Amino acid sequence: MRMWTREELYRPLKEKAEIADLHDYVSKSAYRQAYHVQPVTGLLNDPNGFILHKGVWHLFYQWCPWGAVHGIKYWYHVVSKDLIQWKNAGICIRPDTDMDNYGAYSGSAISAKDAICLFYTGNHRDPDFVRKPKTCLVKLYDDGRTAKLPWPLFDENPAYTENQRDPKIIYVEEKKSYYMLLGAQNAAMRGCVLVYESANLVDGWFFAGSLHVPGFEDFGDMWECPSIERICGRDVLMFCPQHIYLPRRGKAVNHSGYILGEMDWDRLVFTPSGSFHVLDFGFDFYAAECAANFKSADHTYLTAWMGLPDGSYPTDEEGWQGCLTLPRELSVRDRRLIQKPLPGLADLRNKEVRPSEMILPESCEMMVMCSGGDLELRLFTRKDLSGGLVISYQEEFHMITVDRSGMNLRINPEQGEIRQHLIDNELTQLRVFIDRSSVEIFVNEGDAVFTARVFPTEEEGNFYLSPNANARIWTLKSAVVDDFCA
């Protein structure tokens, strides 16, 4: 494994030609995705600024161009008209000022009249390499121009540790005020959310206090990517608690999840109506973000980083890592969030193949209809149907298990290779989206989702399905233009 110097990790990208050869090399990878957003080179992590603006979907992600490493970070921009077909639009935010001299970290967006306002954490480092986080603003105008506010909206809060980041902008109509949520860590090394308030977007920001979430005062040592969403008439607190073990999550310590409850903006109290739930029960899902400026009574949209802060993957040696999940339709059913595949994904279906041949296309959709009893679905098996990714269901316990320990290329085994979840109802359907290096498994029309990165070798091209279930399989067309736009 290559050892990177600090100078290499944080070297600014001055021109496209500096990474042209790396892009050519990356583009030849057998694991490049067909219909998932992925980096042109280097590392992709958190999705940022997910927004519908004047009929166009805009999405950004943190990007380190030099390799599969967490070095200097840019905001890379992709656009879509339908959340299915995506095009690269190039770099939007560059770390080119003193306030963000070591990277433009995660954040969010809100629409203005002629621009999208992008709020992010400037990763400033002093000469001793001590971090001084700053909350910054860039305007992306409708004509493509960008303008960075030359000073931060506010600096770090000295009462908390240096871990203050990921601003989420929220306008609260009844208060006629903007709020900014920051993931943070208090002096006792516990995760929390800082709240800032202002009557306008550009100035006047003041510290309103720390969000109080009764019962969650000691729940991980850092909360990243906080957000409060209003979905189907319910308040939802989303965040990523770090360095905490959760049931049936193996040795994973970084999670992306939510709490349903009620938000009181006057007292800055979020009162839970239940427990913390992870958004995705699989292996590779983090930093989920909901779409801004999208109004619907019955759903919103969500995407996330298909990766983990401390994960490593086989493509690291090829000079790239990471992708985003498919955008998902998000709603509330009873006491849980429900995630469904977008209806438009059906338009990607190209050719239906015969399941009886037990050959697994590299990019496909599999619809499995269950008729009762236990079930086993093995993906990416060898020709003798051994090994692979095993999806099983125990009817007696309503338990779904996903086990990827049978793959030739093992991924982060130290974090555990098995994930499980108890579903409320009988298993009736699995809808599985397979790309060249990922699997997303939707259970019972969104009752649960399991996401996993997988890197099948040439001999892992078959599958097995229990005889008490039926499957339909469609190959899927490409939906992401993997061109070189920097």
Secondary structure, DSSP 4 states (H G I P E B T S, - for coil): -PPPPHHHHTPPP--GGGGHHHHHHHTT-TT--SSS---SSEEEEEEEEEEEETTEEEEEEEEETTSSS--S-EEEEEEESSSSSEEEEEEEE---SGGGTT-EEEEEEEE-SSEEEEEEEEEEE-TT--EEEEEEEEEEETTS-EEE-SS-SEE--TTS-S-EEEEEEEEEGGGTEEEEEEEEE-TTS-EEEEEEEESSSSS--EEEEEPB-TT-TTS-SEEEEEEEEEETTEEEEEEEEES---TTSTT--B--EEEEEEEETTTTEEEESS--EES--SSS-EEEEEPBS---SS-EEEEEESS-TT---GGGGGTEE--BPPPEEEEEETTEEEEEE-GGGGGGEEEEE-GGG-B--SSEEEEEEE-SS-EEEEEEE-TTS-SEEEEEEETTTTEEEEEEEESSS---GGG-SEEEEE-SS---EEEEEEETTEEEEEETTTTEEEEEE----TT--EEEE-TTEEEEEEEE---EE-----
